[in-house]
Amino acid sequence: MSSSVFEASDEVVNEAAAACARRLANWFGGVDEAIAALEVDPADLADLALRDYIKCRRQMTLKVYMNPHAFSRVILKQIA
């Protein structure tokens, strides 16, 4: 039986970690509060934040697939 290996670049991992950290800070009202919550239950909160990050990425991917022109307009507005 073969086992699959999941590999990701450091850039992707760092981006996901930063997004999860921002999510936790928003959920708990600040960085210090998020750190305190992570110290109490690190595995569950990290898992929850990562699952939420993945869910948001999937939603964004679906939106782009379903209506790429509207997504392009939103991105262009953010850039300009």
C-alpha positions as CSV (number, residue, x, y, z in Angstrom):
1,M,0.0,0.0,0.0
2,S,1.5,3.3,-1.0
3,S,1.2,6.4,1.1
4,S,0.8,9.8,-0.5
5,V,2.9,12.8,0.5
6,F,1.5,16.3,0.6
7,E,4.0,19.0,-0.2
8,A,3.6,22.7,-0.3
9,S,6.0,25.6,-0.7
10,D,7.1,27.7,2.2
11,E,5.3,30.7,0.7
12,V,2.0,28.8,0.6
13,V,2.4,27.6,4.2
14,N,3.4,31.1,5.4
15,E,0.4,32.7,3.6
16,A,-2.0,30.1,5.2
17,A,-0.5,30.6,8.6
18,A,-0.7,34.4,8.4
19,A,-4.3,34.2,7.3
20,C,-5.2,31.8,10.2
21,A,-3.5,34.2,12.6
22,R,-5.5,37.2,11.3
23,R,-8.7,35.1,11.6
24,L,-7.9,34.2,15.2
25,A,-7.1,37.8,16.0
26,N,-10.4,38.9,14.5
27,W,-12.3,36.2,16.4
28,F,-10.8,37.1,19.8
29,G,-10.6,40.8,19.4
30,G,-6.8,41.1,19.3
31,V,-3.5,39.4,19.0
32,D,-2.9,39.0,22.7
33,E,-6.3,37.5,23.2
34,A,-5.8,35.1,20.3
35,I,-2.4,34.0,21.7
36,A,-4.0,33.4,25.1
37,A,-6.7,31.3,23.6
38,L,-4.2,29.3,21.6
39,E,-2.2,28.6,24.7
40,V,-5.3,27.1,26.3
41,D,-6.3,24.9,23.4
42,P,-3.8,25.1,20.5
43,A,-4.8,22.1,18.4
44,D,-8.5,22.7,18.2
45,L,-8.2,26.4,17.5
46,A,-5.5,25.9,14.9
47,D,-7.6,23.2,13.3
48,L,-10.7,25.5,13.3
49,A,-8.9,28.4,11.9
50,L,-7.3,26.3,9.1
51,R,-10.6,24.8,8.2
52,D,-12.2,28.2,8.0
53,Y,-9.3,29.4,5.8
54,I,-9.8,26.4,3.5
55,K,-13.5,27.0,3.3
56,C,-13.0,30.7,2.4
57,R,-10.5,29.8,-0.3
58,R,-12.9,27.3,-1.8
59,Q,-15.7,29.8,-1.8
60,M,-13.5,32.4,-3.5
61,T,-12.4,29.8,-6.1
62,L,-16.1,28.9,-6.8
63,K,-17.0,32.6,-7.2
64,V,-14.1,33.1,-9.7
65,Y,-15.2,30.0,-11.6
66,M,-18.8,31.0,-11.8
67,N,-18.4,34.7,-12.6
68,P,-14.8,35.7,-13.5
69,H,-15.7,39.1,-14.8
70,A,-17.3,40.2,-11.6
71,F,-14.4,38.9,-9.6
72,S,-12.0,40.8,-11.9
73,R,-13.9,44.0,-11.3
74,V,-13.7,43.6,-7.6
75,I,-9.9,43.0,-7.7
76,L,-9.4,45.9,-10.0
77,K,-11.3,48.2,-7.6
78,Q,-9.1,47.0,-4.7
79,I,-5.9,47.7,-6.7
80,A,-6.9,51.1,-7.9
